[in-house]
Amino acid sequence: MFNGITILDSHMHYSQPIREESLIDVLDETGVDYALLAALPNISGHDPTADILMLKAHHPSRIFAFGCLSRMDYYHSHQTLSQRLIARVTQLLSAGCDGLKLLEGKPTMRREHPIPDFDNAVWDPFWTYAEETGLPILWHVNDPETFWDAKKASAHAIEEGWVYGPDIIKNEEQFRQVKEVLNRHRKLNICFAHFLFLAAQLPRLTEWMESFPNMRLDLTPGIEIYEELSQKPDESHAFLTRFHDRILYGTDSGGRAALSRAHEINRKEIARRAEIVRAFLTQTGARTIRSDGDYLVGVKPFVMQCLGLKREILTSIFHTNFLHFIGRSAPAPVHMQEVQHLRTVLSK
């Protein structure tokens, strides 16, 4: 708990060979009562979904799991894509996943794999399936706008290869595609990670939230979100207050360890992620956020304006909104036979 409020971190990552104890220790140290672990395939192609489900089986009341799609499906005929994706999701849910993590909207994913445009007809049966079943989807769409401008991108973004040229899809084109999907499938149960990278455009984001009442946002850093929301703190306070029942707390913790296949999670980084996000929501006044030379804050110092939200709003953001998102109050049970089958499929 944090200040007497139950904490459910709705956006974390895990993958073997990270020790299970490393993750659980971090949850305990940062006061996280429950966590969603979202599958994040690393650069070598390792799919951590089975790893997450094995850990969940050892902590069945504390861990939620979102599996990911198979990147290999995009290399088959696009005419059968939706059928393959639906079969994959059915398998994930049977094994014990609570929902789906879509990384397909990250520009590096679209650079590396032949992913069709999201409003292409080949996706329609999958979106229809997701809409009809209420499938919870955590979707990463785009990156900070500065990543498309080498003159504005941070040194950290450049170092990570997150600066995009004319060979990569533009962020506005992806926004167009995603909005078209939502217009066609208005009941989709979607949570957009990282505030949809529209924290600097709250009037525009308000229009999206008004148009699509099933749409949710999470507060996971990119640290840029907190710099942008601090530019107009009154407007940010009003936005989070108005849509407080559709905004989820998350930190994106464990991502670097999962991608690099480390054995331990960086506890300093995770503590800092939690401290910054919680301070922004719960405290008042200005705080200077300085570069830590680490994965989270690789930018110049900036002043974060804390919002000091009301306790009932904090309870929604920190805990109950995620449960409404997935439509249950506890993690789905893990079925080990299905997990083993999934692991066999993933190893091929």
N, C-alpha and C positions, 0 to 999 in steps of 0.2 A: 504494500500500500504506500501511498504518498499523501501526506497531510490527511490521513484518514479516508482517502478515496481509493477504491479498487482500481488497479492499473492493468489494462489489457493493451499490450503493444501489438497493434494490428499490422505491423510490417517489419518483420525480422527475417533473417536468412540463416540457413544451416546446411552443411554438407560434410560428409566424411572426407578426410580423416580428422576433422575437428572432434575433439573428445566431447562426449555428451556432458561430462561433468563441467567442462569449460563453459558451455552454454548455460547450464542450470546455475552454476555459481554466479554468472553475470546477472541472471534474472534475480537471484536472491540479493545480490549486492546493490542493485538499482531499484529494488522494490517493485518488480514486475510480478504480478500475481498470475497472469495468463499471457500467452504469446501466440501469435500467428507466425508460423515459419513458412515462407513462400519460396518455392523452388526456383533457383537461379542457376541455370546451366552455365558452367564456366567455359573459358575460351577453348579448352580441349574437347568440349562436347559432353562432359560428364553431366548426367541428369541426376540431381540429388533427391528426386521425389521419394524413392524407396528409402534413402537415408533418413529423411524427415519422418516418414511413417514408422520406421523402426524406433526412432527416438520417441515419437508420440506414443507408441505402444508401451514404453517404459514409464511415461508420464501422462496417462490417458485423460486425466481431468484438468491438465494444465496447458496442454499444447494443442493448438489448432494447426491444420495443414492445408496449404493450397499447392496442388501439383501444377506442372507446366505442360504445354503441348510439346510434341516431338518435332524438332526442326527438320528431321528427315522427311516428314510428310510433304514438305514444300518441294521436294525433288521428284515426287511422283506426278502423275497427271493431275492437273488442276481440276479436271472434271470430276474427280473423286475426292477432292480435298475435304469438303464438308463431311462426307461420310467417314473419312479417316479421323477427322478432328472429333466428331461426335463419338466414335468408337473409343478414342483415347480418353475423352472425358468420362464416359461411362465406366471405363476401367479404373480411372483414378477414384471416382466416387465409390465404386465397389470395394476398393482397397482401404478406404477410410479417409479420403480427402474431404475437406469441408468446402472446397471451391477451387477456382482456377486462377493462377497468376499468368497474365499475358505480358510478356516482355516485348511482344512483336512490334509495339509502337516506338521502341527505342531506335533511333536512327542507325546505330551500329548493327542492330539486328537486321534491318532492312538492307544495309550495305553488304552483309555477309551471306544472306540467304534470299532466295527468290520468292519472297512473300508477296502475294497479290495485293493490290489496293483493297482496303477494307470495305469499300463500297462496291467492289466488283461482285457480280452475280454469283461467282463461285463460293463466296462466303455466306450467301443468304440462308441456305438450309441450316448452317451452324448457328447463325444469329437467331433464327427462328426457334431452334432447339433450346438455346440458352434462354430466350425470352419465355418460352412456354414452361420450362422447368424452374425458372427463377434462379438459375445458376449464379452464385456469387462470383463475380469476376473482378479481380484487382488488376487494373490495366495501366501500364506505363506508356504514356503517349508523349513523344517529343523529349526535349531537353531544354535547359535555359536558352532563351532567345539569343543570347550573346554567343552561343556555341556556333552560330552560323556567320559570325563576324570575327575573323582572326585578330582584328585590332581591338576588339572589346573583350574577347575571351580571356579568362584568367590563365596564369601560368600553369596552374594545376590541370585545367581542362586541356590545354595544349599538350601537356606531358602525357595525359591519359589517352590522347587520340580522339578527343571529343570535339574537335573543331571540324566543321563540315563544309565542304566545297560544293561546286555545282554537280558533282557526281552523286550526291545524296539527296533524298527527298527533302523538300523544304518544310519547315514546321507548319506554315500556313496551309499547305496542301494536305498535310496529315490532319490538321484541325478540320478542314473541309470534309475529308473522308469520314472522320469519326462522327462529325455532326450529322452527316447524311445517314450513317448507320443508325444513330439514335432517332432520327426523324422517321426512319422506316420501321424501327423496332423499339417503340416507345416504352415498353415494359422491361427492357433489359435492366438487370440488377448489377450496375456498374459502380465501382469505386475507382476514381482516377488518382493514381499516386502523385505525390509531390505537388498537390494543389493544381494539377493539370498544367503546371508551369505558366499559370496565368495570374500569379499573385500580384504582378504589377499592373494588371488590367481588370480590376474588380468589377467595374460596370459591365464589361464583356462577360466575365465569369458569372455575374448575377443573372444575365440574360440566359446563359446556359442552365443555371440552376432553376430558374423559373420555367424554362421550356421543358425540362426533363426531370420530373419530380422523383424519379427513382435513382437519379444520379447522386453519387456521393464523392467526397474528396478526402484524401488523407494528408496529414501535416508533416510527412517525412521530409527531412532535409535531403536535397540541395539546400545548402545554407543560404543561397540566394533568395529563397522564399522569405526568410526572416528579415533580410535587408529590405526587400521590396515592400513587405507588409508594414515595415516600420516607417516608410516614407509618408504614409497617411494613416496614422494610428487610429484616428476617430472613425475613418471609413472602414478600416480593418476590424475594429471592435464591433461596428454595426453589422458587418457582413457575418462575422463568426457568431454573433448573437442571433441574428435572423435565421441562419441556417445551422444552428448548433446541433440539431438532431440528425444532420447528414454529414458531419465532419468527424473524422476518426483520428485518434492519436496513434502515431507510429514514429519510429526512429530510423528505420532502414539498417539497423544494427546487424553485424555479422556478414554484410555483403562482401567486404574485401576479403575476409578470411575464407568465405565460401568460394569466391572466384579464384583465389590463389591456392586453394586446397591446403590451407594451413592446418596445424594441429591445435592451435589455441586461438581464442578470440582476443582481440585487443581490448582489454578492459578499460584502459584510459579513454580510448575513443568512444566506447559505448556509454561510459559514464558522462562524457561531455555531450554526446548527442542528447541523452535524457535530460541533462541539466539545462541545456539551452531551450529545448522545446517546452519543458515544464515551466521554466522561468517566464517564457514568453506568454504562456497562458495564465499563469497564476499570480505573478508578481505585478507590481506597478512601477512606473518610472523608467528611466533610461539606463541601459547597461552597454558598456563598450565590449564588443566581441572581437577578440584579437586572434590572429592566425596562430594555430597551434603546431604548424609544421607537419600536420598529420592529414589523414584522409578527409576529415570533415571540413576543417576551416583552412582552405588554401588561398584565401583572399585577403585583401587589405582590410584593416580594422574598420568596423562600422558600428554605428549606434543602434542597438535594438530597443525599440519602444515596447515595453511589456504591457499587456492588455488588462490584467487583473479581472478575469471573467468571474461571473457569479458561480457559486458552488454547484447549483443545479445544472448549469451549463457544463461545468467541468466534469461532472459525473457522466453526462451524456457522451462527451468527447473521449474521456479516458476509458470508458467501459461499455455502456449499454448500446451505443450506436453500432458497434461491431456485431453484437448479438442480434440486433434487428436486421443488419445486413445479411447475415448468414441464415437467419430464420430459426435459430435454436439457441438454447441457453448453455449448452455444453458441447464439447467436441464430439464429432461422430466417432463411433467405435472403429478400431483398426481390425482388419481381417487378414491375419498373417498369411494364409494360403494365397490370397490375392496379391499381397505384397511380394511374396516370393515369385509369383508368376510375373508381376510387374518388373521385378529386378531381372528376371530371366530375359524378358523382352528388351529391357534397356541395355543389356550386355551384348546384344546381337549387333 
